[in-house]
Amino acid sequence: MRSFASDNYAGVHPDIMDAIVKANHDHMPSYGVDPISTEAQQLFRDHFGKDAKIFFIATGTAANTLILKHLTRSWNSVICSECAHITVDECGSCEAIAGIKLIHAQTINGKLSVEAIDPILSGRLDVHQSQPAVISITQNTELGTLYSINEIKEICAYAHSKGLYVHMDGARIANACAALNVSLKEMTVDCGVDALSFGGTKNGCMCAEAAVFINPELGVNFEFVRKQGMQLISKMRYVGAQFKALLSNDLWLRNAQHSNRMAALLAETAGKINGVTITQKVEANGVFAIIPEEVTIKLQEKFPFYVWDESTGEVRWMTSWSTTNEDINEFCFSLQDLMK
Ligand SMILES: Cc1ncc(COP(=O)(O)O)c(C=O)c1O
């Protein structure tokens, strides 16, 4: 099957699978103190600073939930966009597991801004209200759009001026770096981001995400939160091996660049088909489009993808490190045929 449903439909990149196989020898200490995981953590620190605290985690939902749990107290809230993964697609995990109230700022393109957040922080914040402690942004956003470096800097400066932290959901941070042609450091550390959910799974790994505390003080005692959160993986070496491969030889960047290129090609080719409307700026590896419902149903039989908005018929097509030119040609050929 070839699919445009999610970058999670793609398999594991061969270099990463090789790394898993190579790690599969001998006995090694468990729970993350093995030499492979230690080396992988060092590779993270090369990007995020020598004091950054890195914790491997199996899912993005867990990374987001546990980081936010760690950064808040029971009376705090987290500000996010109304389409943030943490509020739409994590089954209320922040509420149920972390006990956090999520406050939505309205956005038109999935991107928070100081203008959108300020009314929330300027409102009544007395003892009767939950107290915002963190602003959570997703880069790139759930709508495939990107914050510019300046926009992230502005949000971080504003958050810090109000005594809040900034969390970045970086499930697709590699795609964002590739699209903006900046380093991981420029996207996060240099902007003032405090903590990051770093995504490996969508970029060629499996069950490999990381909680990164760029501000090391914020990471103190997170190991206990991870354990209580049931995310302390015993045979961690296999996650460490994946990150070691991903962060070596710029594989993280090459995979993301490829995936972004495929999305651009898909948008360009599909966008030329009569009746297809591309609805969002294609900045990374997601393409959003409106096509007739009957075409969606037929096309999905051959190539799985999701309907994003039932009310408008907007669909989402995701590309990945393993999407090929042929996939795009075949998909667009079928789409064109159905649009006749
Ligand atoms: C923006 C975003 N954040 C986080 C995640 C992580 O989710 P999961 O728990 O499925 O790994 C996803 C996955 O779809 C996502 O799109």
Ligand as a Chemical Component Dictionary entry (heavy atoms), coordinates in Angstrom:
data_LIG
# 
_chem_comp.id                   LIG 
_chem_comp.type                 NON-POLYMER 
_chem_comp.pdbx_formal_charge   0 
_chem_comp.three_letter_code    LIG 
# 
loop_
_chem_comp_atom.comp_id 
_chem_comp_atom.atom_id 
_chem_comp_atom.alt_atom_id 
_chem_comp_atom.type_symbol 
_chem_comp_atom.charge 
_chem_comp_atom.model_Cartn_x 
_chem_comp_atom.model_Cartn_y 
_chem_comp_atom.model_Cartn_z 
_chem_comp_atom.pdbx_ordinal 
LIG C1 C1 C 0 1.595 17.790 15.862 1  
LIG C2 C2 C 0 1.740 16.436 16.475 2  
LIG N1 N1 N 0 2.194 16.312 17.729 3  
LIG C3 C3 C 0 2.391 15.121 18.300 4  
LIG C4 C4 C 0 2.115 13.962 17.629 5  
LIG C5 C5 C 0 2.463 12.666 18.292 6  
LIG O1 O1 O 0 1.508 11.753 18.390 7  
LIG P1 P1 P 0 1.709 10.220 18.783 8  
LIG O2 O2 O 0 1.312 10.119 20.200 9  
LIG O3 O3 O 0 0.781 9.547  17.864 10 
LIG O4 O4 O 0 3.142 9.815  18.581 11 
LIG C6 C6 C 0 1.591 14.023 16.330 12 
LIG C7 C7 C 0 1.220 12.794 15.593 13 
LIG O5 O5 O 0 0.359 12.751 14.769 14 
LIG C8 C8 C 0 1.401 15.294 15.731 15 
LIG O6 O6 O 0 0.923 15.417 14.483 16 
# 
loop_
_chem_comp_bond.comp_id 
_chem_comp_bond.atom_id_1 
_chem_comp_bond.atom_id_2 
_chem_comp_bond.value_order 
_chem_comp_bond.pdbx_ordinal 
LIG C1 C2 SING 1  
LIG C2 N1 SING 2  
LIG C2 C8 DOUB 3  
LIG N1 C3 DOUB 4  
LIG C3 C4 SING 5  
LIG C4 C5 SING 6  
LIG C4 C6 DOUB 7  
LIG C5 O1 SING 8  
LIG O1 P1 SING 9  
LIG P1 O2 DOUB 10 
LIG P1 O3 SING 11 
LIG P1 O4 SING 12 
LIG C6 C7 SING 13 
LIG C6 C8 SING 14 
LIG C7 O5 DOUB 15 
LIG C8 O6 SING 16 
# 
